[in-house]
């Protein structure tokens, strides 16, 4: 499926051009939905709200960026709360506060991963504005960071970050279903920062475009907890499995570390079974942190998770924190100073 999507969307051609009438319909529906949600929003959130998202379908590195932003905010004395839709999970009630022990089938894989990696409170709810107010009622933090919420317009926001995959870029530049764009390219005019994972997109003209790098940080055994340096993969036979938006990027990372990779790409948010975790004698089974939270209770002894860490340039870190500081509550008012107006 991933290969088919790459061929149809992430190339210079538009083989699905006969579907262009659906592009017009999709754009009209999306714009109307955005307008209605924005007009109905309630500007009653008294703390800064940061939204991380993308305008392309598929994996771009939003969750690692969210984790990096929360760490940066903590360094500067903020207490971030992560909001998420909880895609792939089904809870019996919302909002739901997520812990590292919460089942991914309840909360979704990415929220559980973020709870484990960030140490921040994580709240999931399809209605992220409701999650925001719930978190503030319980005094969980002083700033909200919404993972994958760029198109969730019911949630007021102060700062928006749009993330792109540097290798895939804009694909063929068309809207769904002809291409990968969720929104037109001119949507970027209203975001505060454009972050490109692994490159710089010359097609995007934005004053605040920065490059993010994802570097392997550790290799951890899912059963024993043993930790190794990623370089230990050099020359190692690896059965790599990935149920993420862009599995090719993960497989390339393993190959660049010198592993001899036998790969298997699975659908994003795939629900793993023990059969998915089979490997040949002598192979290490290696997966992403996002997939590992779904496999920890059935992982074989040779199962390892490759952790990655987002690297952000100092220029971005300074510009982002300046934007956040500008959102601080005025001492003479009960209203938050807003920097983003949609």
Secondary structure as GFF3:
##gff-version 3
##sequence-region A 1 342
A	DSSP	alpha_helix	2	9	.	.	.	ID=ss1
A	DSSP	three_ten_helix	17	19	.	.	.	ID=ss2
A	DSSP	alpha_helix	20	40	.	.	.	ID=ss3
A	DSSP	beta_strand	48	53	.	.	.	ID=ss4
A	DSSP	alpha_helix	62	75	.	.	.	ID=ss5
A	DSSP	beta_strand	80	84	.	.	.	ID=ss6
A	DSSP	beta_strand	96	98	.	.	.	ID=ss7
A	DSSP	alpha_helix	104	107	.	.	.	ID=ss8
A	DSSP	alpha_helix	109	118	.	.	.	ID=ss9
A	DSSP	beta_strand	121	124	.	.	.	ID=ss10
A	DSSP	alpha_helix	128	137	.	.	.	ID=ss11
A	DSSP	beta_strand	143	147	.	.	.	ID=ss12
A	DSSP	beta_strand	159	165	.	.	.	ID=ss13
A	DSSP	three_ten_helix	185	190	.	.	.	ID=ss14
A	DSSP	beta_strand	193	197	.	.	.	ID=ss15
A	DSSP	beta_strand	209	221	.	.	.	ID=ss16
A	DSSP	beta_strand	227	228	.	.	.	ID=ss17
A	DSSP	three_ten_helix	230	233	.	.	.	ID=ss18
A	DSSP	beta_strand	237	242	.	.	.	ID=ss19
A	DSSP	alpha_helix	247	256	.	.	.	ID=ss20
A	DSSP	beta_strand	260	265	.	.	.	ID=ss21
A	DSSP	three_ten_helix	274	277	.	.	.	ID=ss22
A	DSSP	beta_strand	284	288	.	.	.	ID=ss23
A	DSSP	alpha_helix	289	295	.	.	.	ID=ss24
A	DSSP	beta_strand	303	312	.	.	.	ID=ss25
A	DSSP	alpha_helix	314	326	.	.	.	ID=ss26
###
